Amino acid sequence: PDKPGIVSALSACISHNGGNLTSLDTFVDQPPAYAFPHLENENGGPSFVARAVFEYDPAQWKEQQVKEAFGAISKEFQASVFKLQFGT
């Protein structure tokens, strides 16, 4: 669900771990015509959707640590869908 502080938590996590946020796209998927019907949250309300692109040093912030950090944010904000994609 959409809640205050999600963007702040994402950007703080990235910067705290030495990363640099290069792109951030966010929106709230509102009824009646959800753009992503599968993202409707459990209580039928609007879902917050974010796509963040960031650079970081994998020698300093290991992939498993990245997953754990964002997993904690996902739990804190009760995300129903949470995906990480690593690439070059």
C-alpha positions as CSV (number, residue, x, y, z in Angstrom):
1,P,0.0,0.0,0.0
2,D,1.0,3.6,-0.4
3,K,2.4,5.1,2.8
4,P,4.5,8.2,3.7
5,G,8.2,7.5,3.9
6,I,8.7,4.9,1.2
7,V,10.8,7.0,-1.1
8,S,12.8,8.3,1.8
9,A,13.5,4.8,3.0
10,L,14.6,3.7,-0.4
11,S,17.0,6.6,-1.0
12,A,18.4,6.5,2.5
13,C,19.2,2.8,2.2
14,I,21.0,3.4,-1.1
15,S,23.0,6.4,0.1
16,H,23.8,4.8,3.5
17,N,25.4,1.9,1.7
18,G,27.5,4.2,-0.6
19,G,25.2,4.0,-3.6
20,N,24.1,6.6,-6.0
21,L,20.5,6.8,-7.1
22,T,20.5,7.6,-10.8
23,S,16.8,7.2,-11.6
24,L,13.6,6.9,-9.6
25,D,10.1,6.5,-11.1
26,T,7.1,6.3,-8.7
27,F,3.4,6.3,-9.0
28,V,0.3,5.2,-7.1
29,D,-1.9,2.8,-9.0
30,Q,-5.4,4.1,-8.4
31,P,-8.8,2.6,-9.1
32,P,-11.0,2.2,-11.0
33,A,-8.6,1.1,-13.8
34,Y,-5.4,-0.2,-12.2
35,A,-2.5,-0.2,-14.6
36,F,-1.3,-3.3,-12.9
37,P,-4.3,-5.2,-11.5
38,H,-2.1,-7.8,-10.0
39,L,-0.5,-5.2,-7.8
40,E,-3.8,-4.2,-6.1
41,N,-3.1,-4.5,-2.4
42,E,-4.9,-6.9,0.0
43,N,-7.5,-4.4,1.2
44,G,-8.3,-3.2,-2.3
45,G,-6.6,0.2,-2.0
46,P,-4.1,1.8,-4.3
47,S,-0.6,0.4,-4.6
48,F,2.6,2.3,-4.5
49,V,4.9,1.4,-7.4
50,A,8.6,2.4,-7.6
51,R,11.4,1.6,-10.0
52,A,14.9,2.7,-8.8
53,V,18.1,2.5,-10.7
54,F,21.3,3.0,-8.7
55,E,25.0,2.4,-8.8
56,Y,27.0,0.9,-6.0
57,D,30.2,-0.9,-5.3
58,P,29.5,-4.6,-5.1
59,A,32.7,-5.2,-3.3
60,Q,31.4,-3.0,-0.4
61,W,27.7,-3.9,-0.6
62,K,27.3,-7.6,-1.4
63,E,24.3,-8.8,-3.4
64,Q,22.9,-10.7,-0.4
65,Q,23.2,-7.5,1.7
66,V,21.3,-5.5,-0.9
67,K,18.5,-8.1,-0.9
68,E,18.3,-8.1,2.9
69,A,18.3,-4.3,3.0
70,F,15.5,-3.9,0.5
71,G,13.7,-6.9,2.0
72,A,13.5,-5.1,5.3
73,I,12.1,-2.0,3.6
74,S,9.5,-4.2,1.9
75,K,8.4,-5.7,5.2
76,E,8.4,-2.4,6.9
77,F,6.0,-1.0,4.3
78,Q,4.0,-4.2,3.9
79,A,4.8,-4.6,0.2
80,S,2.7,-7.3,-1.5
81,V,5.2,-7.6,-4.4
82,F,8.9,-6.9,-4.2
83,K,11.4,-7.6,-6.9
84,L,15.1,-6.9,-7.3
85,Q,17.0,-7.1,-10.6
86,F,20.7,-7.0,-10.9
87,G,22.4,-6.2,-14.1
88,T,25.0,-4.1,-15.8
